């Protein structure tokens, strides 16, 4: 289960299952931005410290809250790649 916070084989569910791949990709992008990605090897996060993993999750949460607040205020424009 060290390959991330989600294990498809155990039947874990997301509110929006279609977003799983995008969220997982974003997690790696955030880790790269924060310089944490050097400890991730082939998707294995076991070498990442709890502090660094928490930093990645915290950064993602802050960004999601920011996007939601902008969307509620009518100022958020989603970007597509």
C-alpha positions in Angstrom: 0.0 0.0 0.0 3.0 2.3 -0.1 2.4 3.2 -3.7 0.0 6.0 -2.6 -3.0 6.6 -0.5 -5.3 4.6 -2.7 -5.5 0.9 -3.4 -7.8 -0.1 -6.2 -7.6 -3.8 -5.3 -9.1 -3.2 -1.9 -12.2 -1.6 -3.3 -11.5 1.9 -2.1 -13.7 4.5 -3.7 -13.5 8.1 -4.6 -16.3 10.6 -4.8 -15.4 11.1 -8.4 -13.6 7.9 -9.6 -12.7 9.5 -13.0 -10.5 12.0 -11.2 -8.2 9.3 -9.6 -5.6 9.3 -12.4 -5.5 13.1 -12.6 -5.1 13.3 -8.8 -2.4 10.7 -8.8 -0.5 12.6 -11.5 -0.9 15.8 -9.7 0.5 14.3 -6.5 3.7 13.5 -8.4 3.8 17.0 -9.9 3.5 18.6 -6.5 6.2 16.3 -5.1 8.4 17.4 -8.0 7.7 21.1 -7.3 8.6 20.6 -3.6 11.7 18.6 -4.4 10.4 15.5 -2.7 10.3 13.4 -5.9 14.0 12.3 -5.5 12.9 9.8 -2.8 10.1 8.3 -4.9 11.3 5.2 -6.9 9.0 3.6 -9.5 5.9 4.8 -7.7 7.1 3.6 -4.3 6.7 6.2 -1.6 8.2 4.1 1.3 11.4 6.1 1.2 9.6 9.4 1.6 9.5 10.8 5.1 6.2 11.3 6.8 6.9 15.0 7.0 7.6 15.2 3.2 4.5 13.1 2.3 2.4 15.3 4.6 3.9 18.4 2.9 2.8 17.1 -0.5 -0.7 16.3 0.8 -1.0 19.6 2.6 0.1 21.5 -0.5 -2.5 19.6 -2.6 -5.2 20.4 0.0 -4.4 24.1 0.0 -4.5 24.2 -3.8 -7.9 22.4 -3.9 -9.4 24.7 -1.3 -8.1 27.7 -3.3 -9.6 26.3 -6.5 -12.9 25.6 -4.8 -13.1 29.1 -3.3 -12.3 30.7 -6.6 -14.9 28.6 -8.3 -17.5 29.6 -5.7 -16.6 33.2 -6.3 -16.9 32.7 -10.0 -13.2 33.4 -10.7 -11.9 30.0 -11.3 -11.1 28.9 -14.9 -10.0 25.3 -15.1 -6.9 24.7 -17.3 -6.7 21.7 -19.6 -3.6 20.0 -20.9 
